Amino acid sequence: MTEDQLEQLSLDWFRETGWDYANGVDISPDGDDPEREDYRVVVLKDRLAEAVARLNPDLPQLFSGELPVPAAPTATEEPLA
């Protein structure tokens, strides 16, 4: 079995169990349906906000439009010692 075959089987299983799948190329900054403005952005804020609201319907609305996500480290930052 190749890596691609395993990936396709896994994606099929995830879809069958109710997961949504988005191809990374499509949601990349220069893709057909971008979900982030830059490759350095690793948190898809809209997806995260939707998941938090869906999984926690009884919580009060914690954010209005802007999700407070800590800044992700970049490749130029020095590693911790």
MDAnalysis code that builds the backbone (N, CA, C; Angstrom):
import MDAnalysis as mda
import numpy as np

u = mda.Universe.empty(243, n_residues=81, atom_resindex=np.repeat(np.arange(81), 3), trajectory=True)
u.add_TopologyAttr("name", ["N", "CA", "C"] * 81)
u.add_TopologyAttr("resid", np.arange(1, 82))
u.add_TopologyAttr("resname", ["MET", "THR", "GLU", "ASP", "GLN", "LEU", "GLU", "GLN", "LEU", "SER", "LEU", "ASP", "TRP", "PHE", "ARG", "GLU", "THR", "GLY", "TRP", "ASP", "TYR", "ALA", "ASN", "GLY", "VAL", "ASP", "ILE", "SER", "PRO", "ASP", "GLY", "ASP", "ASP", "PRO", "GLU", "ARG", "GLU", "ASP", "TYR", "ARG", "VAL", "VAL", "VAL", "LEU", "LYS", "ASP", "ARG", "LEU", "ALA", "GLU", "ALA", "VAL", "ALA", "ARG", "LEU", "ASN", "PRO", "ASP", "LEU", "PRO", "GLN", "LEU", "PHE", "SER", "GLY", "GLU", "LEU", "PRO", "VAL", "PRO", "ALA", "ALA", "PRO", "THR", "ALA", "THR", "GLU", "GLU", "PRO", "LEU", "ALA"])
u.atoms.positions = np.array([
    [0.849, -1.168, 0.000],
    [0.000, 0.000, 0.000],
    [0.901, 1.239, 0.000],
    [0.554, 2.189, -0.849],
    [1.338, 3.420, -0.916],
    [0.797, 4.442, 0.082],
    [1.576, 5.491, 0.298],
    [1.138, 6.561, 1.196],
    [-0.147, 7.205, 0.677],
    [-0.230, 7.404, -0.637],
    [-1.428, 8.012, -1.215],
    [-2.650, 7.121, -1.023],
    [-2.491, 5.818, -1.203],
    [-3.612, 4.898, -1.000],
    [-4.100, 4.945, 0.445],
    [-3.168, 4.961, 1.381],
    [-3.537, 5.046, 2.793],
    [-4.249, 6.363, 3.087],
    [-3.731, 7.448, 2.520],
    [-4.364, 8.754, 2.731],
    [-5.785, 8.761, 2.180],
    [-5.985, 8.222, 0.974],
    [-7.319, 8.203, 0.380],
    [-8.284, 7.338, 1.193],
    [-7.826, 6.192, 1.673],
    [-8.666, 5.345, 2.530],
    [-9.040, 6.077, 3.817],
    [-8.079, 6.767, 4.392],
    [-8.332, 7.519, 5.624],
    [-9.334, 8.637, 5.377],
    [-9.154, 9.374, 4.284],
    [-10.086, 10.457, 3.962],
    [-11.491, 9.918, 3.736],
    [-11.605, 8.788, 3.043],
    [-12.917, 8.162, 2.840],
    [-13.555, 7.805, 4.176],
    [-12.773, 7.243, 5.081],
    [-13.297, 6.871, 6.398],
    [-13.755, 8.109, 7.163],
    [-12.946, 9.159, 7.152],
    [-13.346, 10.391, 7.844],
    [-14.644, 10.944, 7.264],
    [-14.769, 10.954, 5.936],
    [-16.004, 11.459, 5.313],
    [-17.203, 10.599, 5.725],
    [-17.026, 9.283, 5.728],
    [-18.111, 8.374, 6.105],
    [-18.550, 8.574, 7.547],
    [-17.661, 9.039, 8.400],
    [-18.003, 9.244, 9.812],
    [-18.398, 10.690, 10.109],
    [-18.635, 11.482, 9.046],
    [-19.186, 12.812, 9.235],
    [-18.211, 13.970, 9.222],
    [-16.944, 13.708, 8.988],
    [-15.958, 14.788, 8.956],
    [-16.005, 15.497, 7.610],
    [-15.794, 16.810, 7.637],
    [-15.642, 17.576, 6.406],
    [-14.177, 17.543, 6.001],
    [-13.945, 17.529, 4.713],
    [-12.574, 17.495, 4.201],
    [-12.360, 18.690, 3.286],
    [-11.265, 19.370, 3.486],
    [-10.876, 20.458, 2.595],
    [-9.436, 20.211, 2.174],
    [-9.199, 20.212, 0.894],
    [-7.858, 20.005, 0.376],
    [-6.994, 21.215, 0.716],
    [-5.807, 20.963, 1.236],
    [-4.908, 22.042, 1.635],
    [-4.579, 23.001, 0.516],
    [-4.487, 22.496, -0.707],
    [-4.197, 23.365, -1.847],
    [-5.350, 24.343, -2.063],
    [-6.584, 23.861, -1.918],
    [-7.752, 24.710, -2.149],
    [-7.900, 25.810, -1.107],
    [-7.559, 25.509, 0.154],
    [-7.756, 26.506, 1.213],
    [-6.495, 27.315, 1.502],
    [-5.453, 27.101, 0.711],
    [-4.210, 27.860, 0.894],
    [-4.432, 29.315, 0.481],
    [-3.548, 30.220, 0.883],
    [-3.729, 31.641, 0.565],
    [-3.928, 31.924, -0.925],
    [-3.304, 31.149, -1.791],
    [-3.461, 31.371, -3.226],
    [-4.330, 30.298, -3.886],
    [-5.128, 29.597, -3.080],
    [-6.002, 28.548, -3.593],
    [-7.334, 29.079, -4.080],
    [-8.200, 28.155, -4.494],
    [-9.519, 28.514, -5.009],
    [-10.449, 29.056, -3.935],
    [-10.281, 28.603, -2.704],
    [-11.154, 29.006, -1.594],
    [-10.292, 29.264, -0.355],
    [-9.470, 30.316, -0.373],
    [-8.516, 30.541, 0.724],
    [-9.196, 30.751, 2.073],
    [-8.623, 30.152, 3.110],
    [-9.141, 30.298, 4.468],
    [-8.122, 30.940, 5.398],
    [-7.026, 31.386, 4.841],
    [-6.015, 32.104, 5.609],
    [-5.302, 33.050, 4.655],
    [-4.787, 34.136, 5.218],
    [-4.178, 35.157, 4.373],
    [-2.699, 34.904, 4.097],
    [-2.101, 33.957, 4.799],
    [-0.658, 33.765, 4.727],
    [-0.341, 32.326, 5.123],
    [0.690, 31.745, 4.548],
    [1.075, 30.375, 4.897],
    [1.536, 30.252, 6.344],
    [1.950, 31.354, 6.945],
    [2.402, 31.307, 8.341],
    [1.239, 31.216, 9.322],
    [0.022, 31.470, 8.862],
    [-1.166, 31.364, 9.710],
    [-1.535, 29.888, 9.806],
    [-1.429, 29.335, 11.011],
    [-1.679, 27.900, 11.170],
    [-3.040, 27.594, 11.787],
    [-3.692, 28.581, 12.374],
    [-5.014, 28.390, 12.962],
    [-6.048, 28.951, 11.995],
    [-6.966, 28.098, 11.552],
    [-8.053, 28.552, 10.690],
    [-9.152, 29.090, 11.599],
    [-9.118, 30.409, 11.839],
    [-9.954, 31.031, 12.866],
    [-11.443, 30.815, 12.640],
    [-11.916, 30.934, 11.403],
    [-13.346, 30.746, 11.147],
    [-13.782, 29.321, 11.467],
    [-12.973, 28.342, 11.081],
    [-13.313, 26.945, 11.388],
    [-13.288, 26.690, 12.894],
    [-12.302, 27.276, 13.569],
    [-12.202, 27.113, 15.017],
    [-13.410, 27.730, 15.711],
    [-13.791, 28.942, 15.311],
    [-14.943, 29.612, 15.919],
    [-16.228, 28.815, 15.692],
    [-16.411, 28.290, 14.482],
    [-17.597, 27.480, 14.188],
    [-17.619, 26.212, 15.037],
    [-16.477, 25.569, 15.191],
    [-16.407, 24.340, 15.985],
    [-16.681, 24.619, 17.456],
    [-16.121, 25.704, 17.989],
    [-16.361, 26.057, 19.396],
    [-17.848, 26.305, 19.616],
    [-18.480, 27.054, 18.719],
    [-19.913, 27.344, 18.853],
    [-20.752, 26.075, 18.715],
    [-20.391, 25.203, 17.782],
    [-21.153, 23.965, 17.563],
    [-21.017, 23.002, 18.737],
    [-19.807, 22.893, 19.284],
    [-19.557, 21.944, 20.367],
    [-19.987, 22.463, 21.737],
    [-20.182, 23.769, 21.848],
    [-20.536, 24.389, 23.126],
    [-21.727, 25.324, 22.952],
    [-22.887, 24.799, 22.551],
    [-24.029, 25.667, 22.253],
    [-24.557, 26.427, 23.468],
    [-24.288, 25.955, 24.676],
    [-24.798, 26.621, 25.866],
    [-23.888, 27.728, 26.376],
    [-22.697, 27.842, 25.817],
    [-21.799, 28.921, 26.226],
    [-22.288, 30.243, 25.653],
    [-22.118, 31.306, 26.415],
    [-22.453, 32.615, 25.833],
    [-21.498, 32.909, 24.683],
    [-21.931, 33.776, 23.805],
    [-21.047, 34.131, 22.691],
    [-19.796, 34.793, 23.249],
    [-18.652, 34.149, 23.040],
    [-17.403, 34.629, 23.612],
    [-16.695, 35.629, 22.721],
    [-17.036, 35.641, 21.476],
    [-16.369, 36.555, 20.562],
    [-17.366, 37.029, 19.522],
    [-17.162, 38.217, 19.053],
    [-18.046, 38.757, 18.021],
    [-17.199, 39.088, 16.796],
    [-17.043, 38.121, 15.958],
    [-16.301, 38.326, 14.727],
    [-14.818, 38.032, 14.808],
    [-14.146, 38.422, 15.864],
    [-12.703, 38.219, 15.960],
    [-12.395, 37.239, 17.076],
    [-11.815, 36.124, 16.720],
    [-11.463, 35.091, 17.683],
    [-10.089, 35.387, 18.265],
    [-9.984, 35.475, 19.591],
    [-8.676, 35.770, 20.188],
    [-7.769, 34.541, 20.192],
    [-6.916, 34.439, 19.203],
    [-5.985, 33.319, 19.086],
    [-4.581, 33.860, 19.302],
    [-3.808, 33.262, 20.200],
    [-2.433, 33.740, 20.400],
    [-1.634, 33.662, 19.106],
    [-0.714, 34.560, 18.956],
    [0.133, 34.560, 17.768],
    [0.959, 33.281, 17.730],
    [1.031, 32.685, 16.581],
    [1.819, 31.465, 16.410],
    [3.279, 31.842, 16.200],
    [4.186, 31.024, 16.698],
    [5.606, 31.315, 16.457],
    [5.919, 31.208, 14.973],
    [6.877, 31.958, 14.528],
    [7.290, 31.889, 13.131],
    [8.631, 31.179, 13.041],
    [9.005, 30.839, 11.844],
    [10.261, 30.126, 11.639],
    [11.470, 30.992, 11.975],
    [11.274, 32.299, 12.082],
    [12.407, 33.183, 12.355],
    [12.662, 33.367, 13.839],
    [11.741, 32.914, 14.679],
    [11.932, 33.065, 16.119],
    [12.954, 32.059, 16.627],
    [13.704, 32.476, 17.614],
    [14.711, 31.605, 18.213],
    [14.024, 30.529, 19.061],
    [14.486, 29.290, 18.999],
    [13.908, 28.240, 19.848],
    [14.221, 28.500, 21.320],
    [13.346, 27.989, 22.169],
    [13.577, 28.119, 23.606],
    [14.755, 27.253, 24.013],
    [15.544, 27.734, 24.939],
    [16.727, 26.980, 25.385],
    [16.346, 25.936, 26.405],
])
